[in-house]
């Protein structure tokens, strides 16, 4: 593949910098970090053609042929070889064909982190079907909405009584959609559901002819991964075959090899665990150790037992691990890279020092985004760099710009263009949309959500006709052009590694008939990453809060919201806090948070033991913050 103009520039700069790096650093102290990025970029370029050629399902089948008896997955001390997973995937593919499902159909799948996830996804991919990856924490309306959002022809549900109950509750809302359930006997299933295991027992493990997916192109949808976007219910993001290949290639940044063993406890319905991690597994043919749930006490013992070399994380995971008693074996492992996001500066160095991980690669990305940032320098707390020099030679320049908190959009100058911020300031992160996508006129990110799509696009950002992607995140930039996550604007907050729509939460919290309105926002919680949910409630005229009503709010949240989306705090407002245009004001409420010295309104906290929201006092707050939130 011939080098582009940008790549030739990179080669020239790398050579010049290598020859006279000291002189460059004198004028530009931060240039050494750019050189590091250039060197990694050139190394990745050598394998780009292989990474982007062919589809991931083809790469998987090639690994099966090359080393059938190699461990692909390790789960609960059982080893699942490439050959076995392939045979199970063949059964799934043949079942789909027998059921009349065909190339291009969308199939919704909700399965816990377990091997069945792998062969179900791969089996459907063998038939060229699009798989909608449903969050297994969802319940009621968010669940039924997510299932139906991609207009699926079938819904496959994994093992576990929790999943069976969740789907039973929404069965009528699925309007006759065929539902197939794994891990349950026929006698356990209500009418309207079909036992999938018996179909697997009868299906042949014979590989379907690849011609059934002959029409597959790089524009074909491999999966739908859901995001909260900026408002409303979860939105399915198109993960086309080309994008899936790009996600699979991210681990090339630290030279992932077939000999590596990846450890992930992140949910496979997410773009981190199921995209970057699982797709990389398919690309490289290495091994993945899966855990159904994260365990701080077993994390390093698992890594030692299975000779793990790469771990995936979110910041919260390492907070829990650091809270474990110190052990003489803390640094005894083969992990060479920890890859993830949300590892805040206050614990970054503690992780490196205590566990002796050679490389902690913090990254920033978004499921629907057009670029990814990396911190390759082990700079504590940084998520990557936005360098003016790299922007000169990068085909996808990135900038931090001034913005309006209310609209989550850039502020324009007198010429109608965005205003770049200076080092030491915070700004909204935007990135140029690749020309191949911009040429289509409209970048289609979400399925069936034009409004959400439009809010992600910044037109005429720096010159007429250009097109940039608005990530909706605010970064702080230091003098070396490293950037640090500062805030997420718009109507979302991030808690326990999940993006949560404040609108979705507000719609649930406001369901009791005594509540007039619910204003939901994220608040910082000491010792925890992200922001937890808080709801400021306005009651109907003449109504007052009672213990019975607090229990009702608790039960509504328990029934209709996943655990990470339930507000940890409530505030009872005497009247709604609105803007001059009668929109909810969130900024000052979020700044006051649950600070008893600043808030004179009644405050309550999520009391799981008592199954209610209990009054927040200074003593209760200390105890609550020390509990496992």
VOVOVO-449745 format. One record per residue (C-alpha): residue in one letter; x, y, z. Coordinates in steps of 0.02 Angstrom, whole numbers, padded with zeros to 5 digits, always signed. Each point is the difference from the previous one (the first is absolute). Layout:
% residues N
AXYZ...
***
This chain:
% residues 629
X+00000+00000+00000X+00082+00166-00052X+00035+00131+00133X-00116+00149+00009X+00061+00179+00005X-00029+00001+00188X+00098-00161+00025X+00146+00064-00102X-00001+00155+00110X+00005-00111+00154X+00151-00093-00067X+00092+00161-00037X-00039+00075+00169X+00048-00159+00093X+00167-00004-00091X+00036+00183+00033X-00051-00015+00182X+00106-00154+00020X+00152+00090-00071X-00015+00157+00104X-00122-00037+00139X+00095+00105+00127X-00015+00156-00108X-00185-00032-00028X-00030-00025+00186X+00086+00164+00042X-00125+00095-00108X-00148-00116+00032X+00019-00096+00164X-00154-00103-00039X+00062-00062-00170X+00068-00163+00073X-00178-00057+00032X-00046+00034-00181X+00151-00101-00057X-00061-00144+00109X-00172+00010-00082X+00077+00007-00174X+00108-00153+00033X-00149-00099+00062X-00104+00059-00147X+00131-00056-00125X+00014-00168+00086X-00188-00022-00009X+00001+00052-00183X+00102-00155-00042X-00143-00113+00056X-00146+00111-00053X-00028-00087-00166X-00016-00169+00087X-00112+00071+00136X-00122+00081-00121X-00003-00140-00130X-00141-00125+00010X-00136-00017+00131X+00021-00053+00181X-00105-00157-00025X+00120-00052-00139X+00149+00032+00113X-00080-00105+00137X-00029-00147-00119X+00181+00015-00058X+00059-00015+00181X-00109-00155+00021X+00082-00080-00151X+00175+00051+00056X-00008-00052+00184X-00164-00089+00040X+00054-00063+00171X+00064+00166+00066X-00095+00076+00147X-00112+00139-00060X-00097+00030+00160X+00032-00046+00182X-00154+00013+00110X-00026-00069+00176X+00153-00113-00021X-00068-00076-00160X+00098+00019-00162X-00096+00028-00162X+00107-00031-00154X-00016+00090-00166X-00065-00162-00075X-00136-00022+00132X-00059+00181-00009X-00006-00016-00189X-00105-00159+00009X-00123+00085+00118X-00004+00152-00114X-00038-00115-00147X-00148-00070+00096X-00065+00176+00030X+00021+00043-00185X-00093-00156-00055X-00140+00034+00124X-00018+00177-00068X-00010-00069-00177X-00132-00128+00051X-00103+00137+00083X-00005+00095-00164X+00115+00139+00057X+00108+00069-00138X+00145+00112-00047X-00022+00179+00059X-00131-00039+00133X+00021+00081+00170X+00001-00119+00150X-00008+00066+00178X+00112-00092+00124X+00007+00019+00190X+00128-00116+00079X+00110+00014+00154X+00190-00007-00013X+00016-00184-00041X+00057-00109-00146X-00176-00011-00072X+00014+00185-00041X+00147-00039-00114X-00075-00141-00099X-00170+00083-00014X+00077+00159-00072X+00118-00098-00114X-00137-00117-00060X-00109+00145-00053X+00151+00082-00082X+00029-00158-00102X-00171+00036-00077X+00039+00185-00027X-00128+00059+00128X+00010+00158+00105X+00003-00029+00187X-00077+00126+00120X+00095-00016+00164X-00126+00030+00139X+00057+00061+00172X-00048-00141+00120X-00029+00125+00142X-00149+00081-00087X-00178-00028+00057X-00176+00048-00057X-00015+00145-00124X+00188+00027-00029X+00015-00186-00036X-00148-00015-00118X+00052+00160-00088X+00178-00064-00026X-00058-00168-00065X-00120+00074-00126X+00110+00147-00053X+00090-00096-00138X-00159-00086-00064X+00066-00175+00037X-00070-00161-00071X+00040-00097+00160X+00060+00023+00179X+00125-00122+00076X+00011+00006+00190X+00144-00077+00098X-00005-00111+00154X-00044+00068+00171X-00162+00023+00095X+00026+00188+00005X-00004+00011-00190X-00151-00115-00012X-00098+00106+00125X+00051+00162-00087X-00064-00063-00168X-00157-00076+00075X-00046+00172+00067X+00005+00078-00174X-00062-00145-00105X-00163+00085-00046X+00094+00156-00053X+00101-00101-00128X-00156-00023-00108X+00029-00182-00043X+00187+00012-00035X+00070-00179+00006X+00097-00022+00162X+00127-00142+00021X+00071-00034+00174X+00162-00087+00045X+00034-00096+00161X-00182-00036+00045X-00103-00158-00015X-00160+00011-00104X-00105-00021+00159X+00076+00159+00073X-00048+00108-00148X-00163+00097-00011X-00106-00005-00157X+00078+00104-00137X+00179-00058+00030X+00095-00143-00081X+00137-00107+00077X+00161+00035-00097X+00102-00141+00078X-00107-00136-00077X+00026+00082-00170X+00188-00003+00032X-00005-00185+00044X-00084-00043-00165X+00101+00119-00110X+00149-00063-00098X+00172+00076+00035X+00035+00006-00187X+00068+00165-00061X-00122+00091-00115X+00065+00044-00171X+00081+00175+00006X-00101+00044-00154X-00149+00037+00114X+00090+00161+00047X+00070+00036-00173X-00089+00168-00005X+00088+00061+00157X+00097+00164-00024X+00097+00115+00114X-00158+00104+00012X-00101-00147+00066X-00051+00014+00183X+00088-00127+00109X-00075+00053+00167X-00099+00137+00081X+00077+00064+00162X-00112+00112+00104X+00039+00169+00074X-00105+00121+00099X+00050+00137-00122X-00057+00167+00070X-00185-00025+00036X-00131-00134+00016X+00011-00188-00004X+00150-00105-00056X+00043+00025-00183X+00074-00134-00114X+00163+00055-00082X+00047-00076-00167X+00158-00105+00015X+00034-00039-00181X+00126-00130-00055X+00131+00133-00039X-00021+00082+00170X+00008-00170+00085X+00166-00032-00086X+00062+00169+00061X-00052-00041+00178X+00087-00168-00012X+00159+00089-00052X+00009+00115+00151X+00099-00126+00103X+00137+00010-00132X+00053+00157+00093X+00087-00113+00125X+00042-00141-00121X-00133-00128+00044X+00060-00172-00056X-00083-00172-00018X+00094-00052+00158X-00083+00133+00108X-00134-00045+00126X-00132+00136+00027X-00095+00013+00164X-00166+00090-00005X-00139+00023+00125X-00076+00141-00101X-00172-00038-00075X+00009-00068-00176X-00149+00104-00056X+00113+00154+00020X+00122+00068-00127X+00148-00024+00119X-00020-00183+00051X-00103-00061-00147X+00076+00114-00131X+00183+00039+00035X+00028-00158+00101X-00103-00135-00085X+00029+00066-00177X+00187+00003+00034X-00013-00182+00053X-00080-00042-00168X+00131+00100-00094X+00156-00069+00083X-00054-00176+00049X+00058+00016+00180X-00087-00056+00161X-00127+00089+00110X-00036-00034+00182X-00181+00044+00036X-00081+00035+00168X-00187+00021+00017X+00024+00132+00135X+00146+00101+00063X+00079-00059+00163X+00131+00112+00081X+00062-00143+00110X+00025-00118-00148X+00070+00123-00127X+00186-00030+00023X-00018-00183+00049X-00093-00026-00165X+00140+00090-00093X+00130-00111+00081X-00098-00161-00025X-00031+00029-00185X+00164+00089-00043X-00094+00154-00056X+00102+00128-00098X-00131+00134-00041X-00138+00062+00116X-00146+00113-00044X-00064+00120+00132X-00107+00148+00044X+00062+00115+00137X-00123-00064+00128X+00073-00175-00014X+00172+00057+00059X-00076+00099+00143X-00078-00160+00066X+00162-00097-00027X+00103+00131+00092X-00122-00013+00145X+00047-00184+00022X+00128-00041+00136X+00178+00007-00065X+00074-00169-00044X+00177-00058-00030X-00055-00065-00171X-00076+00164-00058X+00139+00027-00127X+00023-00183-00045X-00084-00020-00170X+00035+00005-00187X-00110+00148-00042X+00093+00115-00119X-00141+00120-00043X-00154+00065+00089X-00114+00080-00129X-00155+00100+00043X-00072+00166+00051X-00055+00097+00152X+00159-00028+00103X+00008+00167+00088X+00162+00089+00044X-00023-00025+00188X+00023-00189-00014X+00097-00019-00164X+00171-00001+00084X-00061-00112+00142X-00050-00132-00128X+00166+00009-00091X+00103-00002+00160X-00094-00137+00093X-00035-00121-00141X+00153+00036-00109X-00096+00005-00164X+00128+00051-00134X-00126+00094-00107X-00165+00077+00050X-00079+00056-00163X-00144+00117+00036X-00108+00039-00151X-00149+00104-00047X-00129-00046-00129X-00185-00011-00032X-00102-00138-00079X-00068+00122-00128X+00162+00101-00013X+00121+00023-00145X+00166-00005+00094X+00086-00068+00154X+00128+00082+00114X+00139-00093+00092X+00115+00041+00144X+00159-00091-00050X+00114+00093+00120X-00069-00065+00166X-00044+00182+00041X-00110-00014+00157X-00181+00041-00038X+00023+00046-00182X-00111-00079-00132X+00106+00050-00149X+00067+00153-00088X-00070+00134-00115X+00159+00073-00072X+00010+00147-00122X+00144-00084-00090X-00093-00165-00022X-00151+00097-00063X+00106+00068-00142X+00038-00174-00066X-00150-00100+00062X-00140-00027-00129X-00120+00005+00148X+00049+00156+00100X-00072+00016+00174X-00035+00156+00101X-00068+00063+00165X-00120+00145-00030X-00102+00120+00102X-00178-00057+00029X-00168+00034+00077X-00046-00114+00146X-00184+00017-00033X-00001-00057-00182X+00158-00108+00009X+00053+00083-00164X+00150+00108-00047X-00004+00189+00018X+00034+00089-00166X+00103+00156-00037X-00059+00146-00107X+00040-00103-00156X-00107-00144+00059X+00148-00114+00037X+00051-00095+00157X+00122+00078+00124X+00149-00106+00054X+00050+00005+00184X+00177+00025+00064X+00104-00117+00110X-00059+00014+00180X-00183+00017-00055X-00143-00121-00019X-00089-00028-00163X-00125-00108-00093X+00087-00140-00096X-00036-00008-00187X+00083-00098-00140X-00006+00014-00189X-00113-00128-00081X+00095-00112-00123X-00021+00060-00179X-00072-00166-00055X-00142+00024+00125X-00019+00188-00023X-00019-00027-00187X-00165-00087+00035X-00072+00165+00057X-00065-00062+00166X+00093-00110+00123X-00130-00128+00055X+00047-00050+00177X-00161-00058+00081X-00136-00107-00076X-00168+00090-00007X+00054+00155+00096X+00029+00148-00116X-00006+00127+00142X+00139-00091+00095X+00100-00013-00161X-00011+00186-00034X+00060+00045+00175X+00160-00098-00032X+00048+00099-00154X+00090+00169-00002X-00009+00075-00173X+00113+00140-00063X+00106-00018+00158X+00156+00092-00060X-00038+00030-00183X-00152-00010-00109X-00043-00177-00051X+00098-00096+00131X-00084-00126+00115X+00050-00044+00179X-00066-00125+00127X-00056+00064+00170X+00045-00125+00136X-00096+00096+00133X+00147-00013+00121X+00100+00139+00080X+00189-00020+00020X+00134+00099+00090X+00164+00025-00094X+00170+00024+00083X+00156+00087-00067X+00063-00162-00080X-00167-00018-00092X-00053-00151+00102X-00187+00002+00027X-00097-00055+00153X-00183-00042+00015X-00091+00144+00086X-00186-00023-00026X-00135-00072-00109X-00128+00127-00057X-00171-00024-00070X-00129-00105+00088X+00104-00148+00055X+00108-00053+00146X+00123-00144+00009X-00006-00119+00149X+00072-00174+00024X+00068+00008-00177X-00173+00030-00075X-00065+00155-00089X-00171+00041+00071X-00130+00111-00081X-00070+00125+00124X-00160+00008-00101X-00025-00187+00015X+00027+00007+00189X-00112+00152+00020X-00141-00087-00093X+00006-00143+00124X+00024+00102+00160X-00146+00113-00046X-00122-00146-00021X-00083+00014+00173X-00153+00111-00017X+00052+00118+00142X+00157+00055-00093X-00017+00150-00115X+00174-00007-00078X+00170-00082+00020X+00162+00088-00045X+00139-00129-00010X+00187+00035-00009X+00167-00077+00047X+00097+00042+00158X+00177-00044+00051X+00023-00123+00142X+00164-00001+00095X+00103-00157-00033X-00100-00049-00154X+00023+00032-00185X-00130+00083-00109X-00158+00079+00069X-00144-00080+00094X-00181+00041-00037X-00093+00128+00103X-00182+00053-00023X-00073+00167+00053X-00187-00029+00018X-00141+00125-00008X-00164-00062+00077X-00175+00042-00058X-00081+00149+00085X-00052-00043+00177X+00094-00165+00004X+00137-00044+00124X+00128-00136+00014X-00035-00144+00120X+00088-00162+00047X-00126-00097-00105X+00034+00109-00151X+00188-00018+00020X-00023-00189-00002X-00106+00018-00157X+00136+00100-00088X+00128-00130+00053X-00107-00143-00067X-00030+00086-00167X+00187+00024-00022X+00033-00178+00055X-00125-00070-00125X+00034+00109-00152X+00183+00052+00007X+00161-00100-00002X+00100+00018+00161X+00127+00122-00073X-00139+00119-00059X-00094+00014+00165X+00023+00171+00081X+00108-00011+00156X-00070+00164+00065X-00167+00091-00003X-00031+00184+00030X-00175+00067+00029X-00019+00172-00080X-00134+00124+00055X-00016+00049-00184X+00081-00048-00164X+00167+00081-00046X-00023+00060-00178X+00087+00108-00129X-00078+00153-00078X-00065-00111-00139X-00077-00121+00126X+00132-00135-00019X+00069-00094+00150X+00156+00078+00075X+00125-00133+00049X+00170+00083+00017X-00023+00086+00168X-00096-00148+00070X+00142-00116-00051X+00128+00118+00077X-00093+00001+00166X-00025-00188-00009X-00040-00077+00169X+00108+00122+00099X-00096+00024+00164X+00086+00168+00026X-00065+00068-00165X-00169-00085-00018X-00139+00051+00117X-00132-00106-00085X-00039-00175+00065X+00126-00129-00061X-00015-00190-00004X+00116-00142-00046X-00028-00172-00078X-00017-00115+00151X+00007-00176-00075X-00009-00086+00170X-00162+00087+00047X-00062-00004-00181X-00041+00184+00000X+00076+00172-00014X+00052+00054+00176X+00033+00177+00065X+00178+00057-00034X+00088+00060+00158X+00184+00032+00029X+00016-00167+00090X-00099-00095-00131X+00105+00078-00140X+00164-00059+00077X-00067-00176+00019X-00076+00000-00175X+00159+00059-00085X+00099-00135+00091X-00118-00136-00061X+00019-00094-00164X-00100+00114-00113
***
